[in-house]
């Protein structure tokens, strides 16, 4: 039996949103039908919002083709809002995918294999932050 799960958390401090996202199994289009409106609705209420995302892909097995397209569209739509993205993984292909993610966002995307170090980096002050 294939496992699948999606955990999403969203917290706001001032104009900064902390998005946590954990995927188990294969990422699906249905997952993005849940995630995208959540992000869209949160951001439209705050001018000049910034997103710091913690993405745990240690149990990710891949994407459906439509989910990969959904991910690309979400990244492009909110490109300027993403300040930092900490990607927690444990496979070489995940590290490569994180580097590719840097091409599509103005914020920093960084790969980690240690959750504590990833969290510390995510919460560091960034000079371009307005808060």
C-alpha positions as CSV (number, residue, x, y, z in Angstrom):
1,X,0.0,0.0,0.0
2,X,1.3,3.4,-1.0
3,X,1.4,6.1,1.7
4,X,0.3,9.6,0.9
5,X,0.0,12.6,3.2
6,X,0.2,16.4,3.2
7,X,0.7,18.6,6.3
8,X,0.5,22.3,5.9
9,X,1.0,25.0,8.5
10,X,0.8,28.8,8.2
11,X,1.7,31.3,10.8
12,X,2.0,35.1,10.4
13,X,4.2,37.4,12.4
14,X,3.8,41.0,11.1
15,X,4.0,40.8,7.3
16,X,6.1,37.6,7.4
17,X,4.4,34.3,6.8
18,X,6.0,31.0,8.0
19,X,4.8,28.2,5.8
20,X,5.5,24.6,6.7
21,X,4.9,21.9,4.3
22,X,5.5,18.1,4.6
23,X,4.8,15.6,1.9
24,X,4.6,11.8,2.3
25,X,4.5,9.8,-0.9
26,X,3.8,11.4,-4.3
27,X,2.7,15.0,-4.5
28,X,-0.6,15.3,-6.4
29,X,-2.6,18.0,-8.2
30,X,-5.2,17.6,-5.4
31,X,-2.5,18.6,-2.9
32,X,-2.1,21.9,-4.8
33,X,-5.8,22.4,-4.9
34,X,-5.5,22.5,-1.1
35,X,-2.3,24.5,-0.8
36,X,-2.7,27.2,-3.4
37,X,-5.9,28.8,-2.1
38,X,-4.5,28.8,1.4
39,X,-1.4,30.7,0.3
40,X,-3.3,33.0,-2.0
41,X,-5.9,34.0,0.6
42,X,-3.3,34.6,3.3
43,X,-1.1,36.8,1.1
44,X,-3.9,39.0,-0.3
45,X,-4.7,40.3,3.1
46,X,-1.1,41.6,3.8
47,X,0.6,44.2,1.5
48,X,4.3,43.4,0.8
49,X,4.1,40.0,2.5
50,X,7.1,37.8,2.8
51,X,7.1,34.0,2.9
52,X,9.6,31.9,4.7
53,X,8.9,28.3,3.9
54,X,10.1,25.1,5.5
55,X,9.6,22.2,3.1
56,X,10.1,18.7,4.4
57,X,10.6,16.3,1.5
58,X,12.3,13.5,3.3
59,X,9.4,11.1,2.5
60,X,8.6,12.6,-0.9
61,X,8.6,10.0,-3.7
62,X,8.0,12.3,-6.6
63,X,5.3,14.5,-8.3
64,X,2.5,13.8,-10.6
65,X,3.1,15.8,-13.8
66,X,0.2,18.1,-13.1
67,X,1.5,18.7,-9.5
68,X,4.9,19.7,-10.9
69,X,3.2,22.2,-13.2
70,X,1.1,23.4,-10.2
71,X,4.3,23.9,-8.2
72,X,5.8,25.9,-11.0
73,X,2.8,28.1,-11.3
74,X,2.6,28.8,-7.5
75,X,6.3,29.7,-7.5
76,X,5.9,32.1,-10.4
77,X,2.7,33.7,-8.9
78,X,4.3,34.4,-5.6
79,X,7.9,34.7,-6.7
80,X,8.6,38.0,-5.1
81,X,6.9,37.1,-1.8
82,X,9.2,34.1,-1.1
83,X,12.1,35.3,1.0
84,X,13.6,32.0,2.1
85,X,12.8,28.4,1.4
86,X,14.5,25.8,3.6
87,X,14.2,22.3,2.0
88,X,14.8,19.3,4.3
89,X,15.7,16.2,2.3
90,X,17.8,13.1,2.4
91,X,18.4,12.2,-1.3
92,X,20.7,13.5,-3.9
93,X,17.9,14.2,-6.4
94,X,16.2,16.3,-3.7
95,X,19.3,18.4,-3.4
96,X,19.4,18.9,-7.1
97,X,15.7,19.8,-7.2
98,X,16.3,22.5,-4.6
99,X,19.1,24.1,-6.7
100,X,16.7,24.2,-9.6
101,X,14.1,25.9,-7.4
102,X,16.6,28.8,-7.0
103,X,16.1,29.6,-10.7
104,X,12.4,30.4,-10.2
105,X,12.3,32.5,-7.1
106,X,13.9,35.8,-6.1
107,X,14.3,34.5,-2.5
108,X,16.9,32.0,-1.3
109,X,16.3,28.3,-1.6
110,X,18.7,26.2,0.4
111,X,18.9,22.4,0.9
112,X,19.5,20.8,4.3
113,X,19.8,17.4,5.8
114,X,19.5,18.6,9.4
115,X,16.1,20.0,10.6
116,X,17.6,22.1,13.3
117,X,20.1,23.8,11.1
118,X,17.3,24.4,8.4
119,X,15.1,26.0,11.0
120,X,17.8,28.2,12.4
121,X,18.7,29.4,8.8
122,X,15.0,30.0,8.0
123,X,14.6,32.3,11.1
124,X,17.8,34.3,10.6
125,X,17.2,38.0,9.9
126,X,17.5,38.9,6.2
127,X,18.6,42.4,5.3
128,X,15.9,42.7,2.6
129,X,13.2,42.0,5.2
130,X,11.1,45.0,5.9
131,X,10.3,44.1,9.5
